[in-house]
Amino acid sequence: VYRDSEPTPMVCCDVCQRWVHCQCDGI
């Protein structure tokens, strides 16, 4: 799942349901 309402885009892990910033996770 992808969310771009934040200043930094985020994605949700399908396994643990945790949101991470794309740039922090290297995506």
Secondary structure, 3 states (H helix, E strand, C coil): CEECCCCCCEEECCCCCCEEECCCCCC
